[in-house]
């Protein structure tokens, strides 16, 4: 437990913590802007290209649509933001030069990895909850309608499952942060996976590409969501396990200069 | 009791040998100074002692126990490697709290080590605003917070001002008197000479010379340097009486003969009797830099 506390202490006054909340919090704010415009037909009529986009998204000004935007933002934006968090948690030890202080300790190196992964999990879920709170606040201010047949429980299940799927994709990033000894390699990897996710999803094979799966699950493309199958989830889980295994093995066994 | 033992320890990076069959034995309470040029293998050796780098061959024993995956003596060891780095967003105290939690030690030791390293006025200062010297103190505080039996320090006085150097020297000497063993590397030869009981010189990955403090003083070369307007006549006369004599382009005559070094007044009276006027005569003792460079040059030519 003291190791996890040490990892939380390292976050104190770190600018990335508020930055991550502000960046991730843009999703419910933008969603609220959408809802506001949709709820005003005159404003929507004046918004040109935006109106076309709204039309293509088939959304209306209600809680169901608002929460759907939130889930989709998690499925796509979460990969980016959670990826940044993981890159920072592991990469900072090299950029701050403190990795060497974590080598010859009575705490095992595997425990140190677990402590960092615990912080990553708590931080990511905090971001996930933070967006719900902002959405509840802004949705109430906009006086959004409830739609018949909308179940908060069903939505929460999809939202938190999407969060969990995104969360699982963090372990390979940790490996790249250790291997690349800093932020650059993992951030590059995050950007690459996002680009590849878009390309591969467009080819119709996104259901087998780990970084596209959370987005598809979140409902960004309802046509494809039905194509997700047990192999899709096994591929994602396998990627996560491989990332974990590589991270632990590298941290335990690689020469540290 | 041997606190650090390495036996035929080697580390290769591809075809480059960073440490080459290095064997050292460091006893309890000893301050062992490690000297070497940049890239000589000092930091690689230190990282192998701390389990950060796996040796290509050879053995490391700490406190008589082999250094392997099951080694559990890490709380008996404190270390500082090269430039100290701290979490810039955390204060001095918070940086030490992180280490205390990772080492699973009582938090009261934080205040003790802050006091000991004279960091009290910076307790609540963020590490990013500390001077290099105070960063170094914080690095040492992290190494000493758990009162280790063995301290492994790589360039521990880097960045310290003269008063800080004296403080740290005194602190390390006190720790050694209390039974701690200290293994330190430095390029500041005079400091190593003041601090270490034993000195090892590493060059191109090999331990080329090991000597005690008293050996060092005996092994420093001494010579008598004579400056006269009649160098050739002086040389001719002195050559008959002393060995190890040479003349430099500047016209200075250097005599390394032990009898001449012990009694330079003999040379003075001899030359005066010969009617050779002297401008200057002095005994020169080689400094540590000369000794170090001579040692590694000798080994390079061997």
Boltz contact constraints between the chains, C-beta under 6 A:
constraints:
  - contact:
      token1: [A, 2]
      token2: [B, 101]
      max_distance: 6.0
  - contact:
      token1: [A, 2]
      token2: [B, 104]
      max_distance: 6.0
  - contact:
      token1: [A, 5]
      token2: [B, 101]
      max_distance: 6.0
  - contact:
      token1: [A, 6]
      token2: [B, 98]
      max_distance: 6.0
  - contact:
      token1: [A, 6]
      token2: [B, 101]
      max_distance: 6.0
  - contact:
      token1: [A, 6]
      token2: [B, 102]
      max_distance: 6.0
  - contact:
      token1: [A, 9]
      token2: [B, 98]
      max_distance: 6.0
  - contact:
      token1: [A, 10]
      token2: [B, 87]
      max_distance: 6.0
  - contact:
      token1: [A, 13]
      token2: [B, 89]
      max_distance: 6.0
  - contact:
      token1: [A, 14]
      token2: [B, 89]
      max_distance: 6.0
  - contact:
      token1: [A, 96]
      token2: [B, 85]
      max_distance: 6.0
  - contact:
      token1: [A, 97]
      token2: [B, 85]
      max_distance: 6.0
  - contact:
      token1: [A, 98]
      token2: [B, 85]
      max_distance: 6.0
  - contact:
      token1: [A, 100]
      token2: [B, 81]
      max_distance: 6.0
  - contact:
      token1: [A, 103]
      token2: [B, 52]
      max_distance: 6.0
  - contact:
      token1: [A, 104]
      token2: [B, 50]
      max_distance: 6.0
  - contact:
      token1: [A, 104]
      token2: [B, 51]
      max_distance: 6.0
  - contact:
      token1: [A, 104]
      token2: [B, 74]
      max_distance: 6.0
  - contact:
      token1: [A, 105]
      token2: [B, 74]
      max_distance: 6.0
  - contact:
      token1: [A, 105]
      token2: [B, 102]
      max_distance: 6.0
  - contact:
      token1: [A, 106]
      token2: [B, 74]
      max_distance: 6.0
  - contact:
      token1: [A, 106]
      token2: [B, 75]
      max_distance: 6.0
  - contact:
      token1: [A, 107]
      token2: [B, 102]
      max_distance: 6.0
  - contact:
      token1: [A, 255]
      token2: [B, 53]
      max_distance: 6.0
  - contact:
      token1: [A, 256]
      token2: [B, 52]
      max_distance: 6.0
